[in-house]
Amino acid sequence: MAATLDDTINRQTYSPLTWLLSRQTFWVFIAAVIACVALSLVTDTFASKQNIFNVTRNFSFIAIAALGVTTVIITGGIDLSVGSVMGLAAVLLGITMNAGYSIWLGIGAALAASLAVGLFNGVLIAYMRMPPFVVTLGMLVIARSLGQVASNNKMVFQFGPDQDKLLRLGGGSYELDLGNFLINVPNPVIALIALTALTGFLLRWTKWGCHVFAVGGNERAARLTGVPVRRIKISVYVFSALIAGMAGVLMAGWLGGVTQNLGEGAELRVIAATVIGGANLMGGSGTALGGVVGAALIEVIRNSLTLLGISTFWQGTFIGSCILIAVMLHCVRVLRQTEE
């Protein structure tokens, strides 16, 4: 997690319990726990090992991408291209391995393309002063088109001599022995834990993290105090695209094939997860853990609709309502702080 100036002041002003109760991430986590308990009581399948395994694995891809988007949103920007970057990275991984090259070369190609997309976004936004919404919306279309061109709009399901390694990477799990019972932790979840810890560390304990919050809090003031605003903006878009590329690689290994619609629409769920988790679209606030918790709540909602036999068409209604409630709570909190 990362701390803003307001968080630091609140910690010194209020008790730890009061500070915790004021955190949106905490209440989203409580909502997810309540939903899980309720579903365990209402259905016979939610609490099963297989379903829990599926839920944790499925939400991890969105949560990983949310880590990168969180850093962008903290600076006051937006990244609509993450879903297409996931798809492009998966396609390049697939065609590289399909040509007989190793998994490491395939991953390298996927991440290099992701880095290039992020760099392109960042340069246009930081130096050309183009609106982030317009730049990343254009890249959403461009990256998806490049993926179709690279694969000739065909599905890739043969990954050459290292196919088993890729399938284990995205679809495998680590068996955790807890004495009386075993827990299978999906590999994407392990990657998510590691990347969350890394992102939280970077945001909270490094100069880069301080500069990210400074740019989002007040860009003009940050520039006057010597913060390299342009470089920081470029770095967050590169970080976002790179993280999205990693999610695409893991998703390709989980699915066992690469289709042209891989990652399609993921950008909306990723942004929803960050907002629900407490990130402010105006910039200046957000945490790595918040995006993860938001993604978990979204996946629990999606899974619950399936188990309860409710049409999946309602999924957008529930998620949209969560976004509106999250923004409303933020506005109420700001108003209360203003009155104080």
N, C-alpha and C positions, 0 to 999 in steps of 0.2 A: 504494500500500500504506500501511497505518497501523501504527504501532508502539505496543505496550502497554508498561507499566512493566517487565514481565518481559523483553520483547524488548530494551529499552534496557540492562537489567542484563546480559543474556546477551551483547550485542554488546561490552560493556566487559570481560566476564569471559573470553569465548572468542574464538578467532581467527575471521576472516570465514568461512573454509571450514567450521569446526565449527558456527558459527551457522547457515550455509546448510543444512548437512546435518540440522540439528535442526528445520527448518521443514517442516511437513506439506505446504504448498503446493508446495514444491520436489519432494517425492517423488510427489505427484499429477501434476505436470507430467512427471516422468520416466516415470511409468506410461503417460501419454497418448502420449508420444513413442515408447516401446517398442511400444505397441499399433499405432501408425501404421506403424512400420517393419515389424512382423510382418505386418500386413495388406497392405502394399505387396509383400512377398515372396510371400505366400500367394495373393493374388488379382491379377488383371490390371486391375481396375477401380478399386480404392481410390485409387491415386495419379493417376488421370486428372484432367485439369483440371476437368471437369464435376462429378465426385464431390467433389473438394476444395471447389469453389465451393458445392455443395449443403450439405456438412457445416458449413462456416464460416457460411453464411447461417442454417442451421437452428438451430445452437446459440446464435446471437447473441440470439435473443428471450428464451430462458431466462436467459442470462447477464445481459442488461440488467435483467430483473426481479430477479435474484439480488443486484444491487448495492444495491437498496433494502432487500431483506429482510436483507442482511448488517448494515446499520445497526441494524435492529430487534433482531436476534439479539445483537448486541454489548451492547445495553442489558439483555439478559436476557428479552426478549419474543419473540413469535412472530407471524407474519402469514400466516394461512391464506386470506386473501381475495384474494391477488394474481391468481390465475387468473380469478376472476369479475370483478375490476376490469379486466383485459385485455379480457374479453368485453364488458363494459358500455361501455368506452371505444370499442371498435371499432363497436359497435351505434350509439352516438350519433354517431360520425363518419359512419357509413354513411347513417343516416336524414337527417342534416343536409345532407350533400352530395346525397343523392337528391332532396331538396326544392328543389335548384337553387342552394344557397348555396355560397360558395367553400370551398376546402380549408382555408383559415386559420380560418374560422368553425367548420368541422367539427372541426379539431384543438383549437380553443379550447373547444368544448363537451365534447369527450372529456376534456381535461385538467382542466377545471373540475369535472366529475363525479368524476374520480379524486381530485382534491384534497378534495372534499367527503366522500368515503368515508374518506380517510385522517384528516381532521379529526374525523369522527364516531368512528372507532376510537380515536384518540388521547385525545379528551376523556373517553370512557367509561372508558378504562384509567387515565388519569392522575388524573382528578378523582373518578370514581365508584369507583375502585379495583377495577374488575371484572377478572377474569383475562383476559389477552390471548388465551388459547386459546379461551375461550367467546365473547368479543366478535368476534374475526375469523372464527370458525366461523359465527356468526350472520350476519355480513356476507357471507360466502361465498354463503350461500343468498339473502340479500336482494338483493345486487348482480346475481346471475344472474337472479332473478325480475324485477327492474326492467328488465333488458335484454330479456327476453321481452315484457314489457308495452309497452316503448317501440317495439319492432319488430313488435308483434302476432304474435310467434312466426314471423315470415317471414324468409326469406333476403334479404339486400340485395346485389345485384350490379351495380346501376346507380348510378354516383356523380356523375351530372350533368356539367356543363361542365368541371369540373376533374378528371375521372376519370383522364386520362393523367398528370397530375401526381402523383396518389396512387399509381398503379401504378409510376411511376418512383421515387417515394420509398421504397416498400417492396420493389419487385422489381428496381430498376435496379442498376447497378454503376458503379464508377469504374475506368477502364482505366489501369493502372500500367505504364509503360514501363521495363523493366529491361535495356535494351540488346538482347540476343539474343532475348528472349521477353517477351510481354505477360502481365500478371496482371490478371484482373478481380476487383476487391474489391467485394463486395456492399455496398450502401448501409447495411443494418443493421449490418454489421461496422464501418463507419466511425463510425456512431452509437455503437456499443458502445465503441470505442476512446476516443472523446471523453468519454463518460459515465464510463468507468472512470478516466480521468485526473482528471476533475472530482471523483468520489467519493473517490479516493485522496488528492487534495489537501485536500478538506474534512476527512477523517478525520485526516490526519497534521499538517497545518499550520495549522489554525484552532482557535479556542477552542471552537467547537461540537464538533469532533472530540474534543478532550480531555474535554469534558463527557460525550460519548456513552460513552467508555470508562470514565469515572469512575462513571457511573450503573450500568453493567454490572458493574464490579469490586466496588463496595460502595455500594449506594444510600444507606444510612444515613450513611456517612462523607461521601459527596458532598453530601448535604443539609446536614450540619453545617458543611461548608466553604463553603457559599454557592452551590453549583451549583443552578440553577433546574430541579430534577428534573422537575417536571410539564411545563414548556415543552419540555424536551429530549425527553421521551417523546412528546409530541404531534408534535414536529417529525420524529421518525424514522418515525412512521406516515404522516404526510403525504408525506414523501420517498419512502417505499416505494410508496404508492399512485400518486404522480405518475410515478415511474419505470415502474411496471406499466402505466399508461395510455399512456406513450410506446411501450412494447413492443407494446401492443394496436394502436396506430395503424400502426406499421410492419408488423405481421403482417397487418392488413387490406389494406394495399397490396401485400404479397407474394402473398396468396391471391387477390386480385382479387374478393373477395366476403366477406360477413360472415354467418356461421351462428351458431346459438344455442349450439353447443358449442365456439366459439372460446375457447381458454384453459382448457377444462375439464381438470382434473387437473394443470394446469401448476404449481399451488402445491406439489405434492409433489416434482416435479422441481426446482423452484427451491430449496426447503428442502434437498433432497438435495445440490444443487450447493454450497450454502453450507457445509454440514456436511462434505462430502468435501473442500472447499477449506480447511478448518481452523477454521471458526467454531465457537465453543463454545456449545452450547445453554443453558449455565448463565450465559452472559454474560461480558463482559470481554475477549474476544479475537475477532479476525476481521480480514480484509483484503478490499479491493475485488478485488484480483487473485485471491485464493483462490476466490471465487465464480465468476469467469470460467473459471479452470482446471478447477474441478469440473464446470461445465456442459460444457466441451469434452470431458472424459473421458466423461461420460454420453452425449453425442452420438456419440462414437467407438464406444462399446459398442453403441449402438442401430444405427449404420450397419454395424458388423461383423457383427451377427447377420443382417442382411438379405443382405449380400454372401456370407456363408458358408452361406446357406440354412438357418440355424437358426431355429426358430419364435420369433416375437417374444414369445410368452408367457414366454420365459425372461428377457426384459428386466428385469422386476421383481426376479427372483432375483439377477441380476448387480448391479443398482443397489443393492438392499438389502444385499447382501454388502459392497459398497464403503462404505456408510454404517457398517455394523457394524465394519469394519476401521478406518475413520477414527476412530470413537469409541474403539475399543480402543487405537489408537496414542496418542490423546490421554491416555487413562487411564494407560498405561504411562509416558508422558513425565512426567505429574504425580507418579506414584509415585517415579520416579527422582529428580526434583527434591526431593521430600520427604525421601528417604533421604539426599541430599547435604546 
